[in-house]
Amino acid sequence: MTATIDPKAPCDLCTLSVGTKPFALVTPQRTFLFCCEGCKGIYQMLYEIKESPDRTVDN
């Protein structure tokens, strides 16, 4: 079952809305959602997060 993502949900970095095709960063603790690839990459770099290899989200 796939969870529905609210397109108005805030980006986990800049707080803009994530839109209908958010960029997801899946970690063992939770899934982070971003409005763009740039925010996702900056968040990963700032917090030194590695994406879980077993789950990915297609855009």
Backbone bond lengths (Angstrom), bond angles and torsions (degrees), N, CA, C in turn:
res aa  C-N    CA-C-N  psi(-1)  N-CA   C-N-CA  omega(-1)  CA-C   N-CA-C  phi
1 M - - - 1.437 - - 1.531 108.89 -
2 T 1.323 116.71 131.82 1.452 121.45 -178.69 1.530 109.89 -98.88
3 A 1.318 116.89 132.81 1.456 121.16 178.51 1.521 109.33 -75.55
4 T 1.327 115.75 141.08 1.458 120.83 176.82 1.520 108.78 -82.75
5 I 1.328 115.66 131.72 1.458 120.73 -179.53 1.522 109.04 -102.89
6 D 1.309 116.56 127.11 1.457 121.71 177.34 1.520 109.09 -70.42
7 P 1.342 119.17 119.43 1.465 120.71 -179.03 1.530 113.32 -62.77
8 K 1.323 116.46 -15.58 1.465 120.42 178.03 1.526 112.29 -91.49
9 A 1.330 116.78 -0.27 1.468 120.57 178.60 1.528 108.82 -60.81
10 P 1.335 117.48 144.12 1.471 119.43 -178.05 1.525 113.33 -77.93
11 C 1.309 115.63 144.15 1.461 122.84 172.75 1.529 107.77 -61.14
12 D 1.329 117.12 139.34 1.463 120.92 -179.20 1.529 113.62 -71.89
13 L 1.346 117.67 -3.54 1.464 119.85 176.23 1.525 111.08 -112.27
14 C 1.331 117.45 -59.81 1.478 120.20 -171.45 1.515 113.94 -100.97
15 T 1.293 119.37 -9.01 1.461 128.25 179.82 1.530 115.21 71.72
16 L 1.344 119.47 7.95 1.459 120.07 169.63 1.526 107.72 -69.04
17 S 1.328 117.69 161.04 1.465 119.11 179.52 1.529 110.09 -66.17
18 V 1.328 115.97 145.67 1.457 120.74 -176.96 1.524 112.71 -78.94
19 G 1.310 117.90 -16.23 1.453 121.23 178.05 1.520 113.01 77.25
20 T 1.338 114.99 -169.73 1.466 120.13 -175.20 1.523 113.78 -81.80
21 K 1.333 117.98 -16.62 1.471 121.89 178.02 1.525 109.58 -131.03
22 P 1.338 116.92 72.61 1.465 119.27 -178.47 1.525 112.57 -67.64
23 F 1.312 115.14 155.89 1.465 122.21 174.81 1.524 106.32 -91.67
24 A 1.316 116.80 120.51 1.464 121.09 -174.72 1.522 111.10 -104.18
25 L 1.324 114.52 143.35 1.458 122.54 173.60 1.527 105.97 -121.31
26 V 1.326 116.05 108.87 1.458 121.86 -175.25 1.519 109.25 -94.27
27 T 1.334 115.75 123.73 1.458 122.14 177.18 1.532 107.89 -124.82
28 P 1.314 118.00 167.22 1.476 119.06 178.10 1.537 112.65 -61.01
29 Q 1.321 117.62 -28.99 1.463 120.91 -177.42 1.525 113.08 -81.75
30 R 1.363 116.66 -41.68 1.462 120.21 -176.50 1.517 109.98 -168.32
31 T 1.315 115.51 174.47 1.460 121.74 175.23 1.518 107.91 -107.04
32 F 1.330 116.34 122.97 1.455 122.60 177.12 1.520 108.19 -92.97
33 L 1.338 117.66 143.22 1.459 122.20 179.73 1.524 110.10 -119.05
34 F 1.334 115.24 138.70 1.462 121.27 -177.11 1.517 110.71 -131.63
35 C 1.325 116.18 155.83 1.465 122.04 -179.70 1.522 112.04 -79.70
36 C 1.343 118.15 -22.04 1.466 121.36 -177.79 1.528 110.12 -155.15
37 E 1.331 114.51 166.56 1.463 121.09 179.77 1.531 110.66 -63.32
38 G 1.334 116.62 -32.92 1.465 120.87 179.80 1.519 112.41 -62.58
39 C 1.340 116.28 -47.32 1.469 119.85 178.48 1.524 110.88 -62.74
40 K 1.332 116.47 -40.82 1.466 120.30 178.70 1.527 110.55 -61.01
41 G 1.327 117.28 -46.30 1.464 121.13 -178.87 1.508 113.04 -65.31
42 I 1.328 116.77 -41.68 1.469 120.60 178.79 1.522 110.38 -64.29
43 Y 1.343 116.95 -43.00 1.462 120.82 178.99 1.528 110.28 -60.51
44 Q 1.348 116.44 -45.09 1.471 120.36 178.97 1.521 110.73 -60.32
45 M 1.327 116.79 -41.95 1.456 121.40 -178.35 1.532 111.06 -68.80
46 L 1.328 117.07 -45.25 1.467 120.63 -178.68 1.524 112.70 -62.70
47 Y 1.327 115.77 -42.08 1.463 120.21 -175.02 1.523 113.07 -102.97
48 E 1.344 116.94 6.26 1.459 122.74 178.22 1.526 111.51 49.43
49 I 1.326 115.28 50.75 1.460 122.11 -178.91 1.519 108.85 -97.39
50 K 1.308 115.51 133.35 1.453 122.32 173.76 1.522 107.53 -104.08
51 E 1.318 116.37 134.86 1.451 121.22 179.86 1.520 109.91 -70.07
52 S 1.338 117.03 141.05 1.461 121.58 176.82 1.514 108.50 -64.98
53 P 1.333 118.10 127.94 1.465 120.59 -176.91 1.519 114.31 -70.63
54 D 1.331 118.19 -17.94 1.453 120.54 -175.22 1.520 113.98 -86.32
55 R 1.331 118.59 -12.29 1.461 120.51 -179.14 1.513 109.96 -136.24
56 T 1.313 115.84 132.54 1.453 121.44 173.02 1.505 108.96 -138.75
57 V 1.311 117.80 158.23 1.447 123.58 178.06 1.507 107.86 -119.36
58 D 1.316 116.80 127.00 1.461 121.34 179.06 1.513 110.68 -81.02
59 N 1.320 115.60 143.06 1.468 120.82 174.84 1.494 109.92 -109.55
